[in-house]
């Protein structure tokens, strides 16, 4: 038995990166291939108005990262929020990364805004604050590749904080057994992160750019986060391991 995961892609890659990396949906597919829970994936680019058919159902819906602001007025963002709320009210599980992490926080009563800390880039380290059963293998600290200038600054009322750092106090959270979100990018690889850093060097600033490039010498734990995500989705489903 395999999980069926709907990936709601919320961006199109820069033209110079498409040939090598295709898109965020494809990056997630590659990532999830490296974790032990069997799953199949279907990608829909919601920025371009592509959604599952009304009769299509999935075990979870994953919202990717995006250059867009989660608090922006774009029509496609408002359509996505309506769609996600309907999925939540239907009892479906929702996963969010970066933009998705921020958008879902907003949707459920939290706050997201431009971070006063500035850009978060490179490999970042977080302290794990809470570890439910499905967060297996267990970690006391988590490292992830990041690229963001917005942050969740207030959790939704029912959310549980999972990971935090002084730079990004709300780095991961869950809402009961239905919503799981991470600010960092488990799907990123070092080469893609370096390409983004080079593109954004001027707006990031030289000191932050150099520090971020140096951080890429370290490993990150995106594959572990991918396993956590799939165990979260599998939790409570017969025939699939939740821990």
Secondary structure, 3 states (H helix, E strand, C coil): CCEEEEEEECCCCCHHHHHHHCCHHHHHHHHHCCCCCCEEEEEEEHHHCCCCCCCCCCCEEEECCCCCCCCCCCHHHHHHHHHHHHHHHCCCEEEEECHHHHHHHHHCCCEEEECCCCCEEEEEEEEECCCCCCCCCCCCEEEEEEEECEEEEECCCCEEEEEECCCCCCCEEEECCCEEEECCECCCCHHHHHHHHHHCHHHHCHHHHHHHHHHCCCCCCHHHHHHHHHHHHHCCCCCCCCC
